[in-house]
Amino acid sequence: MHGQPLDEARATGFASPPPRKVRGAIIDVHTHATEPATNHELIEAARLYGITTLVVIAPLDDGLALQRRYPREVALAVGPILSTPGRQTTLLDDAVEIVRRARGHGAPLIKFWFAPRIRDRLDFLLDSPRLDPVFQAIADEGLGILVHVADPDRWFERKYDPAKYGTKADQYPMLETRLRQFPTVPFLAAHMGGDPEHLDHLAGLLGQYPNLYLDTSATKWIVRELGRQRTAAREFFRRWADRICFGTDQVVVKESDRVRYT
């Protein structure tokens, strides 16, 4: 939101959502709830704005606790399960067990966070053979994968040293490797696959890999980039409507700001 609509919302309060043009259930496939003391704000905002179901990314036990509290609204994406530095071997051992437990509790998705910055935390990437047992467990249990693989073009231009993090194009071969290895596993690539700037690239991936899906989360990034190419974006969404899921990337924080939930 920019300019007049945002000014009006700030003046009237975000407790007055705009009218909806289309009725029906809305599923937000990408949210985060990591602060038990304030998780209720995300649920309250979802109810206010007519979100029927939230797919919440959280550690398994935390997510199950939230699901017990809000059984009608919350589905669970377990993870990120490989983002803690200093205990990589244990992480890999734990990950397979977490996948098994997730399936037992009805969680449909496992989250992998392999943004370029993962190189600061782990010494392996998404296509490492060390992860093969985890991916095989996901396939065996019939689960899907939510994965973050790339960041905005601006970050690669201004923030990332390509000698350390690689180029943006360097982020995708590892995803494609896994898409080929596990064709029965649905992969939901977060943030329009990390490449809303290049819809032709995304169209090529979607055409080649029928198990690939995209979500629209990281809303400001997505709106900014799609707004630069409105005609192409409209045609892209029409062509791939059955492969694109709505998501926001809403995050619950200790000191919450209502702007986050709009």
C-alpha positions as CSV (number, residue, x, y, z in Angstrom):
1,M,0.0,0.0,0.0
2,H,1.4,3.4,-0.9
3,G,0.2,7.0,-0.9
4,Q,-3.5,7.8,-0.4
5,P,-4.8,4.3,0.4
6,L,-2.1,3.9,3.1
7,D,-2.8,7.4,4.5
8,E,-6.5,6.6,4.7
9,A,-5.9,3.3,6.4
10,R,-3.7,4.9,9.0
11,A,-6.3,7.6,9.6
12,T,-9.3,5.2,10.0
13,G,-7.4,2.3,11.5
14,F,-6.7,-1.1,10.1
15,A,-9.6,-2.6,11.9
16,S,-11.8,-1.6,8.9
17,P,-10.7,-3.9,6.0
18,P,-11.6,-2.8,2.5
19,P,-14.6,-4.5,0.8
20,R,-13.9,-7.7,-1.0
21,K,-14.8,-8.1,-4.7
22,V,-15.0,-11.9,-4.5
23,R,-16.5,-14.0,-1.8
24,G,-15.2,-17.4,-0.7
25,A,-12.6,-19.0,1.4
26,I,-9.1,-17.5,1.5
27,I,-6.1,-19.6,2.5
28,D,-2.8,-17.8,3.3
29,V,-0.1,-20.4,2.7
30,H,2.8,-18.6,4.2
31,T,2.7,-17.0,7.6
32,H,5.0,-17.1,10.7
33,A,4.0,-17.4,14.3
34,T,7.0,-17.6,16.7
35,E,6.0,-15.5,19.6
36,P,3.4,-17.3,21.8
37,A,2.5,-14.1,23.7
38,T,1.4,-12.3,20.5
39,N,0.3,-15.1,18.1
40,H,-3.3,-14.3,18.8
41,E,-2.9,-11.0,16.9
42,L,-2.2,-12.9,13.7
43,I,-5.3,-15.0,14.2
44,E,-7.4,-11.9,15.0
45,A,-6.2,-10.1,11.9
46,A,-6.9,-13.2,9.8
47,R,-10.5,-13.4,11.0
48,L,-11.0,-9.7,10.5
49,Y,-9.7,-9.8,6.9
50,G,-11.6,-13.0,6.0
51,I,-8.7,-15.4,5.9
52,T,-10.2,-18.8,6.4
53,T,-7.0,-20.8,7.0
54,L,-3.4,-19.9,7.9
55,V,-0.5,-22.1,7.0
56,V,1.8,-21.3,9.9
57,I,5.6,-21.9,9.7
58,A,6.8,-22.9,13.1
59,P,8.8,-25.5,14.9
60,L,6.8,-28.7,15.3
61,D,5.9,-28.5,18.9
62,D,5.2,-24.7,18.9
63,G,3.0,-25.2,15.8
64,L,1.1,-28.0,17.3
65,A,0.4,-25.9,20.4
66,L,-0.9,-23.1,18.2
67,Q,-3.0,-25.5,16.2
68,R,-4.6,-26.9,19.4
69,R,-5.6,-23.4,20.3
70,Y,-6.9,-22.5,16.9
71,P,-7.8,-25.8,15.3
72,R,-10.1,-24.3,12.6
73,E,-7.7,-21.6,11.4
74,V,-4.2,-23.2,11.6
75,A,-2.5,-25.7,9.3
76,L,1.2,-26.3,9.9
77,A,4.4,-26.0,7.9
78,V,7.1,-27.5,10.0
79,G,10.4,-25.6,10.0
80,P,12.8,-24.3,9.2
81,I,14.5,-27.4,10.4
82,L,18.0,-26.7,9.1
83,S,18.8,-23.2,10.1
84,T,20.5,-23.5,13.5
85,P,24.3,-23.0,13.3
86,G,26.8,-25.1,15.3
87,R,25.0,-28.4,15.3
88,Q,24.7,-29.5,11.7
89,T,25.1,-33.2,12.2
90,T,22.4,-33.3,14.9
91,L,20.2,-31.2,12.7
92,L,20.4,-33.7,9.9
93,D,19.7,-36.6,12.3
94,D,16.8,-34.7,13.9
95,A,15.3,-33.7,10.6
96,V,14.2,-37.2,9.5
97,E,12.5,-37.7,12.9
98,I,10.8,-34.4,12.6
99,V,9.5,-35.3,9.2
100,R,8.1,-38.6,10.6
101,R,6.5,-36.7,13.5
102,A,5.1,-34.0,11.3
103,R,3.3,-36.6,9.2
104,G,1.9,-38.3,12.3
105,H,0.4,-35.0,13.4
106,G,-1.1,-34.2,10.0
107,A,1.3,-31.4,9.1
108,P,1.2,-31.1,5.2
109,L,4.5,-29.2,4.6
110,I,8.1,-29.1,5.6
111,K,9.9,-25.7,5.3
112,F,13.4,-25.4,4.0
113,W,15.1,-22.0,4.2
114,F,18.0,-21.9,1.7
115,A,18.3,-18.2,0.9
116,P,21.8,-17.2,-0.1
117,R,22.5,-16.2,3.6
118,I,22.3,-19.9,4.6
119,R,26.0,-20.0,3.6
120,D,26.6,-18.1,6.8
121,R,25.1,-20.9,8.8
122,L,25.6,-24.2,7.1
123,D,28.3,-25.8,5.0
124,F,25.9,-27.6,2.6
125,L,23.1,-26.5,0.3
126,L,19.8,-27.8,-0.8
127,D,21.2,-30.3,-3.3
128,S,23.8,-31.8,-0.9
129,P,23.7,-35.6,-0.7
130,R,23.7,-35.1,3.1
131,L,20.1,-34.0,2.7
132,D,19.0,-37.1,0.7
133,P,17.6,-39.0,3.7
134,V,15.5,-36.0,4.6
135,F,14.0,-35.6,1.2
136,Q,13.4,-39.3,0.9
137,A,11.6,-39.3,4.2
138,I,9.4,-36.4,3.0
139,A,8.6,-38.4,-0.2
140,D,7.9,-41.6,1.8
141,E,5.5,-39.7,4.1
142,G,3.7,-38.0,1.3
143,L,4.4,-34.5,2.4
144,G,5.1,-31.3,0.5
145,I,8.0,-28.8,0.7
146,L,7.9,-25.1,1.2
147,V,11.3,-23.7,0.1
148,H,13.0,-20.3,0.0
149,V,15.8,-20.3,-2.5
150,A,16.4,-16.7,-3.7
151,D,16.1,-13.0,-2.7
152,P,15.3,-9.7,-4.5
153,D,17.5,-8.6,-7.4
154,R,18.3,-5.5,-5.4
155,W,19.9,-7.6,-2.7
156,F,22.2,-9.3,-5.2
157,E,23.1,-5.9,-6.6
158,R,23.7,-4.2,-3.2
159,K,24.0,-6.7,-0.4
160,Y,25.5,-10.0,-1.6
161,D,29.1,-10.6,-2.5
162,P,28.8,-13.0,-5.5
163,A,32.2,-14.6,-4.6
164,K,30.5,-15.8,-1.4
165,Y,26.8,-16.1,-2.1
166,G,26.8,-16.6,-5.9
167,T,24.6,-14.8,-8.4
168,K,20.9,-15.0,-8.4
169,A,21.0,-17.5,-11.3
170,D,23.3,-19.7,-9.2
171,Q,20.6,-20.3,-6.6
172,Y,18.3,-22.3,-8.9
173,P,20.2,-25.4,-10.0
174,M,20.0,-26.8,-6.5
175,L,16.2,-26.5,-6.6
176,E,16.0,-28.0,-10.1
177,T,18.0,-31.0,-8.9
178,R,15.5,-31.7,-6.2
179,L,12.6,-31.2,-8.5
180,R,14.0,-33.8,-10.8
181,Q,14.9,-36.2,-8.1
182,F,11.5,-36.1,-6.4
183,P,8.9,-35.6,-9.1
184,T,6.1,-36.9,-6.8
185,V,6.8,-34.3,-4.1
186,P,5.1,-30.9,-4.5
187,F,7.5,-28.0,-4.1
188,L,6.0,-24.6,-3.1
189,A,8.7,-22.0,-3.9
190,A,8.2,-19.0,-1.6
191,H,8.1,-15.4,-2.7
192,M,7.1,-16.2,-6.4
193,G,10.0,-18.6,-6.4
194,G,12.3,-15.8,-5.4
195,D,12.2,-14.2,-8.9
196,P,9.1,-12.0,-9.5
197,E,11.4,-9.7,-11.4
198,H,11.7,-12.4,-14.2
199,L,8.4,-14.0,-15.0
200,D,9.8,-15.6,-18.1
201,H,12.2,-17.5,-15.9
202,L,9.4,-18.7,-13.6
203,A,7.3,-19.7,-16.6
204,G,10.1,-21.8,-17.8
205,L,10.4,-23.6,-14.5
206,L,6.7,-24.1,-14.2
207,G,6.6,-25.6,-17.7
208,Q,9.4,-27.9,-17.0
209,Y,8.5,-29.1,-13.6
210,P,4.9,-30.0,-13.0
211,N,5.6,-30.5,-9.2
212,L,6.6,-26.9,-8.8
213,Y,4.2,-24.3,-7.3
214,L,4.7,-20.6,-6.3
215,D,3.4,-18.5,-3.4
216,T,2.9,-14.7,-3.4
217,S,4.4,-14.1,0.0
218,A,6.8,-11.2,0.8
219,T,3.9,-9.1,-0.3
220,K,5.8,-5.7,-0.6
221,W,8.5,-7.2,-2.8
222,I,6.0,-9.0,-5.0
223,V,3.7,-6.0,-5.4
224,R,6.7,-3.7,-6.2
225,E,8.0,-6.0,-8.9
226,L,4.7,-7.1,-10.4
227,G,3.6,-3.5,-10.5
228,R,6.4,-2.7,-12.8
229,Q,5.1,-5.2,-15.4
230,R,1.4,-5.2,-15.0
231,T,0.4,-6.6,-18.3
232,A,2.9,-9.5,-18.2
233,A,2.0,-10.2,-14.6
234,R,-1.7,-10.4,-15.4
235,E,-1.0,-12.8,-18.2
236,F,1.3,-14.9,-16.1
237,F,-1.3,-15.3,-13.3
238,R,-4.0,-16.2,-15.8
239,R,-1.8,-18.8,-17.4
240,W,-0.5,-20.4,-14.2
241,A,-3.5,-19.8,-11.9
242,D,-3.6,-23.4,-10.8
243,R,0.1,-23.3,-9.7
244,I,0.1,-20.0,-7.7
245,C,-1.0,-19.9,-4.1
246,F,-1.8,-16.8,-2.1
247,G,0.6,-16.0,0.8
248,T,1.6,-13.0,2.7
249,D,4.7,-13.8,4.9
250,Q,3.0,-12.2,7.9
251,V,5.2,-12.4,10.9
252,V,4.3,-12.1,14.6
253,V,6.7,-10.1,16.6
254,K,6.9,-9.1,20.3
255,E,6.1,-5.5,19.6
256,S,3.5,-5.8,17.0
257,D,2.5,-3.2,14.4
258,R,-0.9,-3.5,12.9
259,V,0.5,-2.5,9.5
260,R,2.1,-5.9,9.4
261,Y,-1.3,-7.5,9.1
262,T,-2.7,-5.6,6.1
